[in-house]
Amino acid sequence: MLEPGIWFCLAVFETEIILMRVSFYVIVCVLLLNFKIVHAMIKMPALFGNDMVLQQDANTPIWGLAEANEQIAVETSWDNSKQHLTAGPDGKWFVKVKTPKAGGPYNIIVSGQNKINLQNVLIGEVWICSGQSNMGFALNQAANTEEEVPAARNHQIRFFTIKSSVSSIPEANCNGSWSECTPETAAQFSAVAYFFGKRLQKELNVPVGLVQASYAGTPAEAWVGMKALQAEPDFAPILLRYAKGIADFNNAQKEHAKELAQWEEAIKQASILKKPTPPKPYYLQMDQTGPGHSQSPSGLYNGMIAPLIPYCIRGVIWYQGECNAWRAYQYRKLFPSLIENWRKEWQQGDFPFYYVQIAPFNYSIWDTIDEPIGPELREAQMMALAIPNTGMAVTMDIGDINDIHPKNKKDVGDRLARLALAKTYNRHMVYSGPIYKFMRIEDSNSKTQSAKAHDKVIRLFFDHADSGLIAKGDNLTCFEIAGEDRTFVSANALIDGNTIIVYNNKVKNPVAVRFAWSNTAVPNLFNKDGLPASSFRTDDWPGVTVGRN
């Protein structure tokens, strides 16, 4: 028989075991509960955050993730309303809220098993600002930065910059955050977008939200969804080049692995023989069309545009094209496909899409063949004006032929803002320089005194020239004329009201005119409202980029 003291010790021991078990179960339950709470946390994309701007007077989508079938409430302070909804089986939830006229700041509270309180929210005008390096060109790099940056303080302008991201599939989220416009934030933001937003905010007197999605050195196909690229037979070479790039990259990886193994063995032998260590094999960088590269088809659309959809926007401003100049004829279809693709995916109708025509630049710096690829790309951009609700800002007068990144971004932003103010916000103002419309062959007259009476001349007609045309200088420059032999020679050009007469005594029977048809031409034709004319040609003869794809 056990002693009473031993019974007591056993009883205590058993009690401790029971308590330990209870404690263990309590701990497990708490951990499981915490896991469930963490798992059930409502999450929202980076686009939804403090200091954000929502599009005014719209049914604005708001969305996120939660636990499957979780009950969620969305409260908006501008109307003190609350909407209740249930997350789907996959945890996704989506709701539309009716926004008022411009104003704020407001709060948005999204609650379920946790709560998100979005503060300092403004209601105003939201624009996507996208493209390659000239859109990404920061304000602190632009002309007059010493004056502009310190003055860039306006809490009615908000920035959202998306971190550069390439993806093989459409992403649901991006890396970025909203911030108020201050000298510090504006300095790093797109100069073109800043000047665009600054003028809009001043003219409209409403908050403006600018979402920057840009990546230097990228072609248009990187910004187009894969389904849109696959739907167009003319884009097949782009996709084939991409497939080849992936195959070459994978083969290069396998070959490099073999070289590394041989190198490691050579190091061992060198150590034994006390010889110098052999150099490590050079690792060939992935091809521009290889996986993960910024130029890969759809890569930037997936990583930087898809996460924005269907955030409610007013429109898009776009500055890109230099990377496609060598394939300008292809751009005639590629650029419209991009616009159509974005509009289709956003499902917000034919929203405004305003873009910058590329500036004059000496492409022979990079290519020994001085072919007029620049004007062919500008021509492709001008042809896109046939797409409803588009507009083009011409930059023939504010480029830098020796620098593909001209520093005058203020005029670029202002010209884009003119387009928006006139075409989107119905402000009465001229928004474009002269755009070639059509030509007519005529007999010479008294205005062309240097041309013989029996000679023919070509009269050019323009859109956006109702107020008249002017030459900034003594005479119009950069005009050429050709006869049936298709040989262009320099031509005389005279302004006659809102038309131009072009001739050359040596070309008796002219059939075509070209204007500023070179990479580096900086012409001096403007309308009386001070906006420059685009380069153009009256013929449709095959260009140098035909067949390049």
C-alpha positions in Angstrom: 0.0 0.0 0.0 1.3 3.4 -1.0 2.1 6.0 1.6 -0.3 9.0 1.8 2.6 11.3 0.7 3.1 9.3 -2.4 -0.7 9.4 -3.2 -0.5 13.1 -2.8 2.4 13.4 -5.2 0.7 11.2 -7.7 -2.5 13.3 -7.4 -0.5 16.5 -7.9 1.3 14.9 -10.9 -2.0 13.8 -12.5 -3.5 17.3 -11.9 -0.5 18.9 -13.6 -0.9 16.5 -16.5 -4.6 17.5 -16.8 -3.7 21.2 -16.6 -1.0 20.8 -19.2 -3.5 19.0 -21.5 -6.1 21.7 -21.0 -3.4 24.4 -21.5 -2.3 22.6 -24.7 -5.9 22.5 -26.1 -6.4 26.1 -25.1 -3.2 27.1 -26.9 -4.2 25.1 -30.0 -7.6 26.6 -30.1 -6.2 30.1 -29.7 -3.7 29.5 -32.5 -6.4 28.0 -34.8 -8.7 31.0 -34.0 -5.9 33.4 -34.7 -5.1 31.6 -37.9 -8.7 31.8 -39.0 -8.7 35.6 -38.2 -5.5 36.1 -40.2 -6.9 34.1 -43.0 -10.1 36.0 -43.0 -8.5 39.4 -43.0 -10.2 41.7 -45.6 -7.6 42.8 -48.1 -7.8 45.4 -50.8 -5.5 46.1 -53.8 -2.9 48.8 -53.4 -5.0 51.2 -55.5 -7.3 51.6 -52.5 -5.5 53.5 -49.8 -5.3 56.7 -47.9 -5.0 59.9 -50.0 -6.7 58.1 -53.0 -8.8 59.8 -55.7 -12.1 58.3 -56.9 -13.7 59.3 -60.2 -16.5 61.8 -59.6 -20.1 61.3 -60.5 -19.7 57.6 -61.3 -20.6 54.1 -60.3 -17.1 53.3 -59.0 -16.0 49.7 -58.4 -14.4 48.8 -55.1 -13.1 45.3 -54.6 -10.9 43.0 -52.6 -10.4 39.6 -50.9 -11.9 38.1 -47.7 -12.8 34.7 -46.3 -15.1 32.6 -48.5 -18.7 33.8 -48.0 -17.7 36.4 -45.5 -20.2 39.2 -44.8 -18.8 42.6 -45.7 -20.0 46.2 -45.3 -18.8 49.2 -47.3 -19.6 52.6 -45.8 -19.0 55.9 -47.6 -18.9 59.2 -45.6 -20.0 61.5 -48.5 -23.6 60.1 -48.3 -23.4 58.2 -45.0 -24.5 55.0 -46.8 -23.7 51.4 -46.1 -23.8 48.5 -48.6 -23.8 44.9 -47.5 -22.4 42.1 -49.6 -21.1 38.6 -49.4 -17.7 37.4 -50.6 -17.7 34.7 -53.1 -16.6 31.1 -52.6 -13.2 32.2 -53.7 -13.1 35.1 -51.3 -13.4 37.7 -53.9 -15.8 40.6 -53.3 -16.9 43.5 -55.5 -19.2 46.4 -55.1 -20.0 49.7 -56.9 -20.5 52.9 -55.0 -22.1 56.0 -56.4 -19.6 59.0 -56.1 -20.8 62.6 -55.9 -19.5 65.6 -57.6 -15.9 66.5 -56.9 -15.0 67.2 -53.3 -13.6 65.7 -50.1 -11.8 64.7 -48.1 -14.0 61.6 -47.2 -13.6 58.3 -45.5 -14.5 54.8 -46.8 -14.8 52.0 -44.2 -14.7 48.4 -45.3 -15.5 46.0 -42.5 -16.0 42.3 -42.0 -14.0 40.3 -39.4 -11.5 43.2 -39.6 -11.9 46.8 -40.6 -10.1 49.0 -43.2 -10.6 52.7 -42.9 -9.5 54.7 -46.0 -8.9 58.3 -45.1 -8.4 61.6 -46.8 -10.2 60.3 -50.0 -10.9 62.9 -52.6 -13.5 62.7 -55.4 -12.4 64.2 -58.7 -10.9 63.3 -62.1 -8.7 60.1 -62.5 -6.3 59.6 -65.4 -4.0 56.8 -66.2 -0.5 58.1 -67.4 1.3 55.4 -69.3 4.1 54.7 -71.8 7.8 54.4 -72.0 10.7 56.5 -70.8 9.3 59.9 -71.9 6.3 59.3 -69.8 8.5 58.1 -66.9 10.8 61.1 -67.2 10.7 62.7 -63.8 10.0 66.3 -63.0 13.4 66.7 -61.3 15.0 65.9 -64.7 12.9 68.3 -66.7 13.7 71.9 -67.9 13.2 74.6 -65.2 13.2 72.0 -62.5 14.7 74.6 -60.0 11.5 76.6 -60.4 8.9 73.9 -60.8 9.8 71.4 -58.0 9.7 73.8 -55.0 6.3 75.1 -56.2 4.8 71.7 -56.6 2.6 71.6 -53.6 -1.1 71.0 -54.1 -3.1 68.7 -51.9 -5.8 68.6 -54.6 -3.4 66.6 -56.8 -2.6 63.0 -55.9 -0.1 60.6 -57.3 0.0 56.8 -57.6 3.2 55.4 -59.1 3.2 51.7 -60.0 6.5 50.0 -59.4 7.9 48.4 -62.7 6.6 44.9 -63.0 6.7 42.2 -65.7 4.4 39.2 -65.4 3.5 36.2 -67.6 -0.1 36.3 -66.3 -2.5 39.2 -65.5 -1.9 40.2 -61.9 -4.6 41.2 -59.5 -2.5 43.6 -57.6 0.5 46.0 -58.0 3.1 47.6 -55.9 2.4 51.3 -55.3 0.7 53.8 -53.0 -1.1 57.1 -53.1 0.5 60.4 -52.0 -0.3 64.1 -52.0 1.5 66.3 -54.4 4.4 67.9 -52.6 7.9 69.0 -53.8 9.3 65.7 -52.6 6.7 63.5 -54.3 6.4 65.6 -57.5 10.1 65.5 -58.0 10.1 61.8 -58.6 6.8 61.7 -60.6 6.3 61.8 -64.3 6.9 65.4 -65.5 4.4 65.1 -68.4 1.7 63.7 -66.1 2.5 66.4 -63.5 2.1 69.2 -65.9 -1.0 67.6 -67.4 -2.6 67.2 -64.0 -1.5 70.6 -62.8 -3.3 72.4 -65.6 -6.4 70.2 -65.3 -6.6 70.9 -61.6 -6.2 74.7 -62.1 -8.7 74.9 -65.0 -11.4 72.6 -63.6 -10.8 73.4 -59.9 -11.4 69.8 -58.9 -9.1 67.1 -57.4 -7.0 65.2 -59.9 -5.7 61.7 -59.4 -2.8 60.6 -61.6 -1.8 56.9 -61.9 1.6 56.5 -63.5 2.3 53.1 -65.2 5.5 53.6 -67.3 8.5 51.5 -68.2 11.6 52.8 -70.1 12.6 51.2 -73.4 9.4 49.2 -74.0 7.4 48.5 -77.2 3.7 48.7 -77.5 3.2 45.0 -77.6 4.4 44.7 -74.0 1.4 46.8 -73.0 -1.2 44.8 -74.9 -3.1 41.8 -73.5 -2.1 38.4 -74.9 -5.6 37.6 -76.3 -5.6 40.8 -78.3 -2.1 39.9 -79.7 -3.2 36.4 -80.6 -6.3 37.6 -82.3 -4.4 39.6 -85.0 -2.5 37.5 -87.6 -0.1 40.4 -88.3 1.2 40.1 -84.8 2.2 36.5 -85.2 5.9 37.4 -85.8 5.9 39.1 -82.4 4.7 36.0 -80.7 7.0 33.7 -82.7 10.0 35.9 -81.8 8.9 35.6 -78.1 8.6 31.8 -78.3 12.1 31.6 -79.9 13.4 33.9 -77.2 12.1 31.6 -74.5 13.5 28.5 -76.2 16.9 30.2 -76.7 16.9 31.3 -73.1 16.1 27.8 -71.8 18.8 26.3 -74.0 21.3 28.9 -72.8 20.5 28.0 -69.2 21.1 24.3 -69.8 24.4 25.1 -71.6 25.4 27.4 -68.8 24.7 24.7 -66.2 27.1 22.4 -68.1 29.8 25.1 -68.3 29.4 25.7 -64.5 29.9 22.1 -63.7 33.0 22.0 -65.9 34.3 25.1 -64.3 33.8 23.7 -60.8 35.8 20.6 -61.8 38.5 22.8 -63.3 38.8 24.8 -60.0 39.4 21.5 -58.1 42.1 20.5 -60.6 43.7 23.9 -60.5 43.8 23.7 -56.7 45.5 20.3 -56.8 48.0 21.4 -59.5 48.4 24.8 -57.8 47.4 26.7 -61.0 45.5 29.9 -61.3 41.7 29.7 -60.9 40.0 29.6 -64.3 37.5 32.5 -64.9 33.8 31.8 -64.3 31.8 31.2 -67.5 30.0 34.3 -68.8 26.3 34.1 -68.2 24.5 35.2 -71.4 21.7 37.7 -70.4 18.2 36.8 -71.6 17.1 37.9 -75.0 14.9 41.0 -75.2 12.0 38.6 -76.1 12.8 36.1 -73.4 10.8 35.4 -70.2 10.6 38.1 -67.7 12.0 40.8 -70.0 10.3 44.2 -70.1 9.9 43.9 -73.8 8.1 40.5 -73.7 4.6 40.6 -75.3 1.9 41.4 -72.7 4.4 41.4 -69.9 3.7 45.0 -68.8 0.0 44.8 -69.5 -0.1 41.8 -67.1 2.1 43.4 -64.4 1.1 47.1 -64.5 -2.2 47.5 -66.3 -4.3 44.5 -65.4 -4.1 45.3 -61.7 -5.8 48.7 -62.4 -8.8 47.2 -64.1 -11.7 48.1 -63.5 -10.7 51.1 -61.3 -13.0 53.9 -62.6 -11.1 56.4 -64.7 -11.8 59.4 -66.8 -9.2 58.5 -69.5 -5.6 57.8 -70.5 -2.6 59.8 -71.6 0.1 57.9 -73.4 3.7 58.7 -74.5 5.3 55.8 -76.3 6.4 54.9 -79.8 10.2 55.3 -80.1 10.8 51.6 -79.5 8.4 50.7 -82.4 9.9 53.2 -84.9 11.8 50.4 -86.7 8.4 48.7 -87.2 6.3 51.7 -87.9 4.0 50.1 -90.4 3.1 47.4 -87.9 2.4 50.1 -85.4 -0.5 51.2 -87.6 -2.4 48.1 -86.3 -0.5 47.6 -83.0 -1.4 51.0 -81.4 -5.1 50.8 -82.3 -5.2 47.3 -80.9 -3.7 48.6 -77.6 -6.4 51.2 -77.3 -9.2 48.8 -78.2 -7.8 46.2 -75.8 -7.7 48.6 -72.8 -11.2 49.9 -73.6 -12.6 46.4 -73.9 -11.1 45.2 -70.7 -12.1 48.3 -68.7 -15.7 48.1 -69.8 -16.1 51.9 -69.4 -16.9 52.7 -73.0 -14.6 54.6 -75.4 -12.9 56.6 -72.7 -10.6 59.4 -73.9 -7.2 58.2 -75.0 -4.8 61.1 -75.7 -1.2 60.5 -76.8 2.0 62.3 -77.6 3.4 62.1 -81.1 7.1 61.3 -81.0 9.5 64.2 -81.5 12.3 64.6 -84.1 15.4 62.5 -83.2 18.6 61.4 -84.9 18.1 57.7 -85.0 21.3 57.2 -86.9 23.0 57.6 -83.5 21.9 54.0 -82.9 21.7 52.8 -86.5 24.2 53.6 -89.2 21.4 53.6 -91.7 19.7 57.0 -91.7 16.2 55.9 -92.7 13.1 58.1 -92.1 11.6 55.7 -89.5 10.6 58.6 -87.3 8.1 60.2 -89.7 6.7 56.8 -90.5 6.0 56.2 -86.8 4.5 59.7 -86.5 2.3 58.9 -89.5 1.1 55.7 -87.8 0.3 57.8 -84.7 -1.6 60.3 -86.8 -3.6 57.6 -88.5 -4.9 56.5 -85.0 -6.8 59.8 -84.9 -9.5 57.9 -86.8 -10.3 56.0 -83.6 -13.2 57.7 -81.8 -12.3 59.9 -78.8 -8.6 60.1 -79.3 -6.3 63.1 -79.6 -2.6 63.7 -80.4 -0.2 66.2 -79.0 2.4 67.2 -81.6 6.0 67.9 -80.5 7.8 68.7 -83.7 9.0 72.0 -82.2 10.0 70.9 -78.7 12.2 67.9 -79.3 16.0 67.4 -79.2 17.4 65.7 -82.2 20.4 64.5 -80.2 18.4 63.4 -77.1 15.5 61.0 -77.3 14.4 62.4 -74.0 13.7 66.1 -74.6 13.6 68.1 -71.4 10.7 70.4 -72.2 7.9 68.4 -70.7 5.8 71.4 -69.7 4.6 72.0 -73.2 3.9 68.3 -73.7 1.8 68.2 -70.6 0.0 71.4 -71.5 -0.9 70.1 -75.0 -2.3 66.9 -73.6 -4.3 69.0 -71.1 -5.6 71.1 -74.0 -6.9 68.0 -75.6 -8.6 66.9 -72.4 -10.0 70.3 -71.6 -11.4 70.8 -75.2 -12.6 67.3 -76.0 -13.5 65.8 -72.6 -14.5 68.8 -70.5 -16.0 70.9 -73.4 -13.8 74.0 -72.9 -13.7 76.2 -75.9 -10.1 76.2 -77.1 -7.9 75.1 -80.0 -6.3 71.8 -79.1 -4.3 70.8 -82.2 -1.9 72.2 -84.7 -2.5 71.8 -88.5 -3.2 68.2 -89.5 -3.0 67.5 -93.2 -6.4 66.8 -94.8 -6.1 66.5 -98.6 -4.3 68.0 -101.6 -5.3 69.4 -105.0 -3.2 69.8 -108.1 -3.8 73.3 -109.7 -2.4 75.6 -112.3 0.0 78.2 -111.0 -1.3 81.7 -110.4 -0.1 85.1 -109.4 0.7 84.0 -105.9 3.4 81.7 -107.2 5.3 84.3 -109.2 8.5 82.2 -109.5 6.5 79.4 -111.1 5.8 79.6 -114.8 2.2 80.1 -115.8 1.9 76.6 -117.4 3.4 74.8 -114.4 1.4 72.9 -111.9 1.4 73.4 -108.2 -0.1 71.4 -105.3 -2.4 73.1 -102.8 -2.6 71.5 -99.3 -5.7 71.6 -97.0 -5.6 71.2 -93.3 -7.8 70.5 -90.3 -7.3 72.8 -87.3 -6.3 75.7 -89.5 -9.5 77.8 -89.4 -7.7 80.8 -87.8 -5.0 80.7 -90.5 -1.4 79.4 -90.8 1.9 81.0 -90.0 5.6 80.4 -90.5 7.8 81.0 -87.5 10.6 82.5 -89.6 10.9 84.2 -93.0 9.8 81.2 -95.1 8.2 77.8 -94.6 10.7 75.0 -94.4 10.9 71.2 -94.8 8.6 70.9 -97.8 9.5 68.5 -100.7 7.7 67.8 -103.9 7.9 64.9 -106.5 6.6 64.0 -109.9 5.7 60.6 -111.3 9.3 59.5 -110.9 8.8 59.6 -107.1 12.0 61.6 -106.6 11.5 64.3 -104.0 13.3 67.6 -104.2 13.1 70.7 -102.0 10.1 72.8 -102.7 8.8 76.4 -102.3 5.8 76.7 -100.0 3.5 79.7 -99.6 0.7 80.3 -97.1 -2.6 81.2 -98.8 -5.1 81.7 -96.0 -5.6 78.4 -94.3 -4.0 76.5 -97.2 -0.4 76.1 -98.5 0.8 76.1 -102.1 3.8 74.0 -102.9 5.9 74.0 -106.1 9.3 73.6 -107.7 10.0 74.9 -111.2 11.9 71.7 -112.0 8.9 69.5 -111.3 6.5 70.4 -114.0 3.8 67.9 -113.1 3.9 67.3 -109.4 2.0 64.5 -107.8 3.0 64.4 -104.2 4.3 66.5 -101.3 6.1 65.6 -98.1 6.6 67.7 -95.1 9.3 67.3 -92.4 9.8 63.8 -93.8 13.1 62.9 -92.0 14.1 61.9 -88.6 15.6 65.2 -87.6 13.4 67.8 -89.5 12.3 70.6 -87.2 9.8 72.6 -89.3 8.2 76.0 -88.7 4.6 75.6 -89.7 2.0 76.5 -87.1 -1.6 77.6 -86.9 -2.2 81.1 -85.6 -3.0 79.6 -82.2 0.6 78.7 -81.9 0.4 74.9 -82.2 2.8 73.1 -84.6 1.9 71.0 -87.6 2.7 67.3 -87.7 5.0 65.8 -90.3 3.0 64.3 -93.2 3.0 63.1 -96.8 0.3 63.1 -99.5 1.5 59.8 -101.1 1.0 56.3 -99.9 4.1 54.8 -101.5 5.8 52.0 -99.6 7.9 53.2 -96.8 11.2 51.9 -95.4 9.5 50.0 -92.5 7.2 47.9 -94.7 7.6 44.3 -94.0 9.4 44.8 -90.7 7.5 43.0 -88.0 
